[in-house]
Amino acid sequence: MLEEILLDGSFVTARPAPNDIDIIVVLAPSHDFSSDLPPHQYNLLSARRVRRRFGSDIVVVRNGTDELTQAIAFFAQVRQQPGMKKGLLRIKL
């Protein structure tokens, strides 16, 4: 079950022409990644398919895991400014 979505990308910068969006999809802690998904769900959660179709980066993680903490830390980095952090837009569902 989808719990929240975190968004980042050049659209949150002062760039005059932002060109990407990064997405962290947070699923319930009990989500079973080994279960088969219908094609319409798989296509929305596959990093390769999302990048090819929308040009976006997507990471799918369970809530409360180290993977979520690592994804947030990665996307909060400011390119070419070590030590700087930026916020992400969090949408709780």
C-alpha positions as CSV (number, residue, x, y, z in Angstrom):
1,M,0.0,0.0,0.0
2,L,1.3,3.5,-0.9
3,E,1.9,5.6,2.1
4,E,3.7,8.7,0.8
5,I,5.6,10.2,-2.2
6,L,8.6,12.4,-1.9
7,L,9.5,14.7,-4.8
8,D,12.7,16.5,-5.7
9,G,14.4,17.6,-8.9
10,S,15.5,20.7,-10.7
11,F,11.9,22.1,-10.4
12,V,12.7,23.0,-6.7
13,T,15.7,25.1,-7.8
14,A,16.1,28.6,-9.2
15,R,16.9,27.2,-12.6
16,P,15.0,29.0,-15.3
17,A,14.2,25.8,-17.2
18,P,13.9,22.9,-14.8
19,N,14.1,19.6,-16.6
20,D,13.7,16.7,-14.2
21,I,11.8,15.3,-11.2
22,D,13.0,12.7,-8.8
23,I,10.5,10.5,-7.0
24,I,10.7,8.4,-3.8
25,V,7.6,6.1,-3.5
26,V,7.2,5.0,0.1
27,L,5.2,1.8,0.6
28,A,3.9,0.2,3.8
29,P,6.5,-1.7,5.9
30,S,4.7,-4.9,5.2
31,H,4.9,-4.6,1.4
32,D,6.1,-7.8,-0.3
33,F,8.5,-6.9,-3.2
34,S,8.5,-10.5,-4.3
35,S,4.8,-10.6,-5.2
36,D,3.8,-10.2,-8.9
37,L,2.3,-6.9,-9.9
38,P,-0.2,-6.2,-12.7
39,P,1.5,-4.5,-15.7
40,H,-0.1,-1.1,-14.9
41,Q,1.4,-1.1,-11.4
42,Y,4.8,-2.6,-12.5
43,N,5.2,0.1,-15.1
44,L,4.8,2.8,-12.5
45,L,7.3,1.3,-10.1
46,S,10.0,0.2,-12.5
47,A,12.9,2.6,-12.4
48,R,13.9,1.7,-15.9
49,R,10.4,2.1,-17.3
50,V,9.8,5.4,-15.5
51,R,13.1,6.9,-16.7
52,R,12.4,5.8,-20.3
53,R,8.8,7.0,-20.4
54,F,8.9,10.1,-18.2
55,G,12.7,11.0,-17.9
56,S,12.4,10.8,-14.1
57,D,14.3,8.9,-11.5
58,I,12.2,6.8,-9.1
59,V,13.1,4.8,-6.0
60,V,10.6,2.5,-4.3
61,V,11.2,1.7,-0.7
62,R,9.3,0.5,2.4
63,N,8.5,3.0,5.2
64,G,10.8,2.9,8.2
65,T,13.8,1.3,6.5
66,D,17.4,2.2,6.0
67,E,16.7,2.3,2.2
68,L,14.2,5.2,2.8
69,T,16.7,7.1,5.0
70,Q,19.4,6.6,2.3
71,A,17.1,7.7,-0.6
72,I,16.2,10.9,1.3
73,A,19.8,11.6,2.1
74,F,20.8,11.1,-1.5
75,F,18.1,13.3,-3.1
76,A,18.6,16.0,-0.4
77,Q,22.2,16.6,-1.6
78,V,22.9,19.8,-3.5
79,R,24.9,19.1,-6.7
80,Q,28.4,20.6,-6.7
81,Q,27.9,21.9,-3.1
82,P,29.1,19.3,-0.7
83,G,27.6,19.6,2.8
84,M,24.6,21.5,1.6
85,K,21.1,20.0,1.9
86,K,17.8,20.8,0.3
87,G,14.3,19.9,1.3
88,L,12.0,17.5,-0.5
89,L,8.3,17.8,-1.1
90,R,6.5,15.1,1.0
91,I,2.9,14.1,0.1
92,K,1.4,11.8,2.7
93,L,-1.5,9.6,1.5
